[in-house]
């Protein structure tokens, strides 16, 4: 049974930092690309960041570029998202996802096979 479990979300003040983690089990982690998505109340889920299988090619949404860093450890089956200079508009439930997809499909949630339950990030102004 595949499981993706996110952790690290909490309430933080604007300008602060958080590090989210996603622990994967039940799948060959190194054979999957990984992504982070987020969904704010009343809004559609949106792409945040993507990492290929070998950590060679990260991609970011324009809204987080320069502030967020995605990383993965294939030996530990973990995916992280370091979030710096947080803004109130970053408030959302953040979910990790795994799949076998071409990088051009990274933006589309339906391209991913497996999802975690999400972790809440709240940024106060």
C-alpha positions as CSV (number, residue, x, y, z in Angstrom):
1,X,0.0,0.0,0.0
2,X,1.4,3.3,-1.1
3,X,1.5,6.1,1.5
4,X,2.6,9.6,1.3
5,X,2.6,11.4,4.6
6,X,3.2,15.1,4.9
7,X,4.4,16.9,8.0
8,X,5.7,20.3,9.1
9,X,2.7,22.6,8.5
10,X,1.8,25.1,11.2
11,X,0.9,28.7,11.8
12,X,3.8,31.1,11.0
13,X,4.1,34.9,10.7
14,X,4.7,36.5,7.4
15,X,8.4,36.6,6.5
16,X,9.0,33.4,8.4
17,X,10.1,30.0,7.2
18,X,8.8,26.5,7.3
19,X,10.1,23.1,6.1
20,X,7.6,20.6,5.0
21,X,8.4,16.9,4.6
22,X,6.8,14.1,2.8
23,X,7.6,10.5,3.8
24,X,6.9,7.9,1.1
25,X,6.4,4.1,1.6
26,X,5.1,1.3,-0.5
27,X,6.5,2.5,-3.8
28,X,9.8,2.6,-5.5
29,X,10.5,6.2,-4.6
30,X,13.5,6.6,-6.8
31,X,11.5,5.7,-9.9
32,X,8.9,8.5,-9.4
33,X,9.0,12.2,-10.0
34,X,7.6,14.2,-7.1
35,X,5.6,17.3,-6.8
36,X,4.2,19.7,-4.2
37,X,0.7,21.2,-4.7
38,X,-1.3,23.5,-2.5
39,X,-5.0,24.4,-2.2
40,X,-6.3,27.4,-0.5
41,X,-9.9,27.7,0.7
42,X,-12.2,28.4,-2.1
43,X,-9.5,28.0,-4.7
44,X,-8.4,25.2,-7.1
45,X,-5.4,23.1,-6.3
46,X,-2.3,24.7,-7.8
47,X,1.2,23.5,-8.7
48,X,4.0,24.6,-6.4
49,X,7.2,22.6,-7.2
50,X,8.5,19.6,-9.0
51,X,11.6,17.4,-8.7
52,X,12.7,14.8,-11.1
53,X,13.9,11.3,-10.1
54,X,17.5,12.2,-9.7
55,X,17.2,15.7,-8.2
56,X,18.7,17.2,-11.4
57,X,15.8,19.4,-12.4
58,X,13.6,21.3,-10.0
59,X,10.8,23.5,-11.3
60,X,8.8,26.1,-9.4
61,X,5.6,28.0,-9.8
62,X,6.4,31.7,-10.5
63,X,4.7,32.6,-7.2
64,X,7.2,30.7,-5.1
65,X,10.4,30.9,-7.3
66,X,13.3,32.3,-5.2
67,X,11.5,31.6,-1.9
68,X,10.8,27.9,-1.9
69,X,13.3,25.0,-2.5
70,X,12.3,21.4,-3.2
71,X,14.6,18.6,-2.4
72,X,14.5,14.8,-2.2
73,X,16.5,12.0,-0.6
74,X,16.0,8.8,-2.4
75,X,17.9,6.8,0.3
76,X,15.4,8.0,2.9
77,X,12.3,8.1,0.6
78,X,11.6,11.7,1.6
79,X,10.7,14.9,-0.2
80,X,11.1,18.3,1.4
81,X,9.9,21.8,0.7
82,X,11.9,24.6,2.3
83,X,9.7,27.7,2.4
84,X,11.2,31.1,3.1
85,X,9.9,34.6,3.2
86,X,6.4,33.3,3.6
87,X,3.5,35.5,2.6
88,X,-0.2,35.4,3.7
89,X,-1.1,34.2,0.2
90,X,1.0,31.1,0.8
91,X,-1.7,29.9,3.2
92,X,-3.0,26.6,2.0
93,X,-3.1,22.8,2.5
94,X,0.2,21.5,1.0
95,X,0.2,18.0,-0.5
96,X,3.0,16.0,-2.0
97,X,2.4,13.8,-5.0
98,X,4.3,11.0,-6.8
99,X,4.0,9.7,-10.3
100,X,5.6,8.7,-13.6
101,X,5.1,11.6,-15.9
102,X,6.9,13.7,-18.4
103,X,8.1,16.9,-16.9
104,X,5.8,18.9,-19.2
105,X,2.9,17.4,-17.3
106,X,4.2,18.5,-13.9
107,X,1.7,21.3,-13.6
108,X,-1.4,19.0,-13.8
109,X,-2.5,17.2,-10.7
110,X,-4.2,14.5,-12.7
111,X,-0.8,13.4,-14.0
112,X,0.3,12.1,-10.6
113,X,-0.5,8.6,-9.3
114,X,-0.3,9.0,-5.6
115,X,-1.2,11.8,-3.1
116,X,-0.7,12.5,0.5
117,X,-3.4,13.9,2.8
118,X,-1.8,17.3,3.1
119,X,-0.5,19.5,5.8
120,X,-1.9,23.0,6.7
121,X,0.3,26.0,6.4
122,X,-1.1,29.2,7.7
123,X,0.8,32.5,7.3
124,X,-0.4,35.4,9.4
125,X,0.1,39.0,8.4
